[in-house]
Amino acid sequence: MKHSMFGKKLKMRLGGGIVIAVILMAIFAPLLAPHDPYDQDLMSRLIPPFWNAQGDWTYPLGTDNFGRDMLSRLIYGSRLSITVGVAAALLACTMGTILGMWAGYSGGYAETAIMRLADAQLAFPDILLAILIVAAVGGSALNLILVLGLSGWTVYARVMYNMTRSIRERPFVEAAVSHGARSAYIIRQHIFPQLIPVLTVVATLQVAQMILQETALSFLGLGLPPPTATWGNMLAEGRDRMWAAPWISNLSGVAIIILVWGINMLGNGLREHLDPNQRGRQ
Amino acid sequence: MFAFIVRRLLTIPITILLVVFVTFIVLRVTGDPVQIYLDINATPEQTALLRERLHLDEPLIVQFGLFLWDVLRGDFGMSLQFATPALPVVLGRLGATIQLVSVALLFAFVFGVAGGIVAALRKDRLPDFLLSALAVAGQSMPSFWLGILLIQTFALDLKWLPTSGTGSWQHLILPAVTLATFLLPNFILITRTTVLETRSELFLTTARSKGASESSIMFRHLLPNAINPVLSFLGLQMGRLVGGSIITETIFAWPGIGSLMIRSIFQRDVPVVIAAVFIVSIAIVLANLLVDILQSLIDPRMRLD
């Protein structure tokens, strides 16, 4: 345990605290936001945040190029990031777990087909799929979830495949088979419960990756079209005002890094907590 | 060695088939291809021409066969924004992207491996804490924001380097650093882990008992064994590198395939988008093959599986 700057409990508390705070912020956005995030006021364009001499407490974190309140937009922006991150990770997790367990348990053609597909998909990163889909049908929250979910399943498939194969050889599975249990029963009752801890850790860490990818796609203009308040969109808008109004892109960047760092902390803490092999090692 | 390369080459057709299949599904089955390829102001003549070119009156399976045939011949249609065949447009941008990616990769690899080794050799001491904390922070950092911060600092404030564009080696620094940070944190963490694992191997004790010098142990025995997991990871992360390159090229207006793709989407230039997607996935397959060959050269055990 000496390696970590702080122990797993602190990691889980700190990370979990940040995650819960951002989720609450997303849920109660209408109550927390001081202004309407889409309300344009051209008289109060590009007002800097309060720590700047020209700052104004009406807009604590300043305004953007259209005079929209940055704080309100940041609060509302958390909604899309969390929804897309969690939904995409769930989709990837469900798909990858089922396919991975299937490949690992049954072997044969299913194993070859599923694992070859997972290998082949390495050459087709999510960003290319996103580019194709946006070129064909345009960007929407559902498309983002589909793109990230469909490209994220291979991680789970590989982990679940390897674990299922090793668990399948264990005596308790053999005993269940000799008692005449059916495959579906064995997978549900004996194999899946063993996989839950690993699955929780992988999924938590993947939500962080998904959120980073969602903001990257939004930044490229492949996410929800403007004026939707998303952190990636705001960063992209700030890019054109880097000199006059650096706070637009920097505040969105800080928002992203806080949430992603919190989720990574939570995931690392969970990993140390749930994985007995890691306990002694680090 | 030869059989190993042939076996790996056989996976390429599967990958290409998958890419063509997904492209076909997205472009032909999710909506009306006419609306995807042409804008609302298209004349009936343009529509009829497109219907004939894409063979939209044929059954889907025939369309897929013809689409596959076109792709294999390198015929992606005419670019709408440049009015020339799409493939040469994309290939013309390949050089700039390869330049950016290889410099960034070299940077990430050298500093990542060096950082990982330092962290491992100074385990649980200050250099290890600093490097590990930096790596975890780097993993949470959206690299596109880092690119913008670099421009703000080194181009706008200090005026040391150009903000964007291409032309001299100064233009390459900021994009390469930005792209390198996509992989650098993971390189540090993985090298650290594998060096720690390799350090307890018995062959190092053997080498030491034979009187080998510490530097010979480091470079001849430890590094070749510790470097392979880093290379495997690099193979798995090719997709991320491509994503990073697209983002970096867009931030710095780097004239490569990535910025061309993004621009073509907004110009609704579908032939260029398909050609670029296709070239990039072939590049990823070839890069993976290269990584495999490198690995089997460093570690002969890899050739067996």
Interface residues (C-beta under 8 A of the other chain):
Chain A: K2 H3 M5 R116 L117 D119 A120 Q121 L122 A123 F124 P125 D126 I127 L128 L129 I131 L132 I133 V134 A135 A136 V137 A208 L212 Q213 T215 A216 F219 L220 G221 L222 L235 G238 R239 M242 W243 P246 S249 N250 S252 G253 I256 I257 V260 W261 N264 N268
Chain B: T11 I14 T15 L18 V19 V22 T23 V26 L27 T30 G31 I36 K123 D124 D128 F129 S132 A133 V136 A137 Q139 S140 M141 P142 S143 F144 W145 I148 L149 I151 Q152 L156 G235 L236 M238 G239 R240 V242 G243 I246 I247 T250 I251 M261 I262 S264 I265 F266 R268 V270 V273 I274 V277 V280 S281 I282 I284 V285 N288
